[in-house]
Amino acid sequence: MKPKILEELKKIEIENDVSIILAIESGSRAWGFPSEDSDYDVRFIYAHKTDWYLSVFEKRDVIELPIDPVLDINGWDIKKAFGLLRKSNPALLEWLSSPIVYSVNSDALSPLLDLSKKAFLPESSGHHYISMAKGNMKKILHFEEVKIKAYLYSLRPILCCKWVIKYYSQPPIIFDELLNEFLPGGSIRVEIEKLLKVKKSSIESDTISTSSIINSFLIEEINILENAIPKNRNKYGMEIFDMSFRQTLEKLASNANLSV
């Protein structure tokens, strides 16, 4: 799929007159537990030429391609990305941490990446992951048969929240790293390993019988974590984000001049 994905990204650049700074895989493939029929969730950050931003009016800051059964591609403008970073947007931070990178302009990405490591807000991130876990748990509790991914999509944010509380930093993307950190063994780990094995050999719509062990773990952890999320520390002022945004545009302009 990579050649097809790169071809689509190049078309996006040409048709929209933008430069893609980063393109990655998100979702279950990046987390390490895709199903046999999982689609490809390609996400990217792009930038226009400098003059595009010198406008009185706000302009569309997302690019979305029609979703097909295999390929889901959409991206955010770099200005939008910096705005979301100030809120410590977890989706953006996961894009920046994805282990599957399709393309990257490391020089242009560096201001955003460097700032992301300094501007992390644990309270914002923690509440996001708790909310995500609760939303997926509604699809599990009180049911006898559930989709396999509903369990994994509940467990992962629980472990991400535990990471935020312990380390005050962005959690790892790969699910196994979270498991090894917080559930290195025991009956719950055995149950989760069974889930992972079935998930990787199944299709997205497949269901399994609910697990009382995992259900109890989820309920107990939610109750503990909700009262343990740390407060945000220092929040950087807008001028830091403006400066980093300008640095990105300067780097892109410089790179363009060098390539002429």
N, C-alpha and C positions, 0 to 999 in steps of 0.2 A: 504493500500500500504506500510505502514512502514515496516512490516516484510520482504516483498519482497525487498525493498530498502536496508535494513540492510544486507540481504543475499547477494545481489549483491556487496555491499561494502566489505564484508568479503572475497568474491571470488577475488575481485581486490587485496586486501592485500596479499592473499596467492599466486596468480598467478604472481604478480609483485614483491613479496618480499619487500613490503613497509608497513609503518604504516600510517594510515589515522589520521590526526590531527584534522580535522574539516570536517564535511559533512552537508550541508544545502540545503534548497529549495530556488531557485531563481526565478525570473520572476513573472508572474501574481499571482501565488499562494502566494508568499511571500509578494507581494504588496497589496494583499487583494481583487483582482477582477478577479478570474479565471472564465472561461466559463465552461459550462457543460462538454465539451470535451477537456479541457486544459490538456496537458501532464504534467508530473512531471519533472521539470528541476533541477536535483540533481547535485550540484557542491561540489568538495572536494579539500582539501589541504593535501598533503601527503609528507612523507620523506623516503628516503632510509637510510640504515645503513651508518655510517660515512665514511667508506672506499670507498663507491660508489662515493663520491665527490672528492676523492684524485686521480684525473685522469688528464692526459695531454689534453685529448680530451673532447669536449663538448658532452653531451649525451641528449637524448630525455627527455624533461622536462614536458610532458603532458601525461595523460592517457585518452583515449577516447574509449567509448563503442559504438558499432553500434547503431544508433538511431532506436527505434521502435515507434509505434504510441502512446505508453503510457509513456515510460520511456526514458529520455535523461540524460545520466550520463557522466560527464567528470571532470577532475581535473588537478591541477597544482602542480608541485614540490615546496617544501618549499623555495628552493633557488630562483626559478622563482618568487614566491610570494613576497619575500623581494625585488627583483629587481623592480617589478611592484609597490610595495609600495613606493619606492623612487620617482616614477613618480606620486604618489597619484592616482593610477589607480582606477577609480570609480567602475568597476565591482568587483575588489577584496574587496574594502571597503564595498560594498553592501553585499558580502558574509559574511564578518565579522560582519555585523549588522543584518543578517537575523533573523526573529522571529521564523522560523521553522528550528530547529536543529535536525538532525538525530543522530549524534554522535560527541563527542568532547573530546579531551584530553586537559583539561584546563591548566594543568601545561606546556605542550609543546607548546600550543598556546599562552601563556601569553607574550613571548617576541614580537611576531608579533602584537598581539592585543594592547599591551602597546605602541609600537612604532607608530602604526597607529593613535593613538589619538594625538600624538605630531607632526607627520610629514605631516599632512594634508596640501595640496596646493590648496587654493581656486581658483586661476586663472586656473589651470589645470582642476579642477573639473567643474568649471563654464562653460568653453568652451566645455567640453565634453557634458554637459547637453543641452547647446544651440544647438550644432551640432545634437544631438539626436532628439531634438524637431523639428528642421528644416527638417531633413530627413523624419520624419513622417508626417509633415505638407504638404509635397509634395503630399501625398496620399489623402489629404483632400481638399485643396483649389482648386477651379475651377471644382469641381465634385458635382453632385447632390446626388449621393448615395456613401457612404463610409463604410468601415468596422468599426465596433464599436471600436475595439481595436486601430485603428489608432488615434482616438480622445484621448483615455486614454493614449496611448503611446506618445502623444504630450503634453498633459496636465501635466503628471507626471514630465517629465524633466524640464518643465517650472517652476513648483513649487519647484523642487529640486534646481534649479538655484537661485530662490528667497531666499531659505533657506541659501545657500552658501554665498550670498551677505549680508544677514542680520546677520548671526551668525558665519561666517568663520569656519564652521565645516561640517562634513558629514551629509547629510540630513537623516531624518527618512526613513525607508523602507516602512512602512505602509502608503498607500495613504491617508487614512482618517486623519492621523495626519497632513499631509501637507495641506489638505483641511481645517481642523479646525484652522490651524495657519494663512492661507492667504485668505481663502474664507469661513468665518464662516456663511455667509448668502448671500442674494441677488439673483438676477435672474440667474446669472452664476452658483451659487451653486445649484439652483433648476434644471437647465439643466444638470449639471454633475450628480446629484443624479438620474435623469432619465436614463442617460447613464449607470450608475453602475447597476441599477436594471435590465435593459435589458441585459447587458453583462453577469451577473451571471446566467441568465436563457436562454442564447442563446448558439450557437456554434461558433467557431472561425471564420467561413466564413460568418456569418450573417452580413447584411448591414443595415444602416438606412439612412434617409434623412439628409443632412447636416444642421447644426444649425448656423444661422447667428450670434447668440449671442456668441457661443463658437468660431467661426471663428474670429470675431472681437477681442475677448479677446486674442486669440493666437497671432494675428498680432501685436496688441498693445504691448503685453508683450515682444515679441521678440525684437521689436525696442527699448524698454526701457532697457532691461536686457543686450543686447549686449554692451552697453556703460557704464554699471555699474559693470561689473565683477571686483572684486578687484585683485590687483597684489599679486603674491606670496610673502610671508614674508621670513623668514629664511628657507633655504633648508639644511637639515642635510647632513653632509659629509658621504662618503661611509663607513668610519670606523664604524659609529654607526650601520649601517645595517649589516656589517660583524660581529660585536660583538653580535648583537641580533640573527643572524643566528647560530653562534657557540653556543650560550646559548641554542637554541632550540635543536640542536643535542646532547648537553651534557645532557639535561633533558631527551631526549628520551633514550639515552644510560643508564642513571641512572635508569630510570623506567624499562628498560629491565633487568638490573642486579637484581633489587629488585624482579622481578617476577619469576626469575629462582628458 
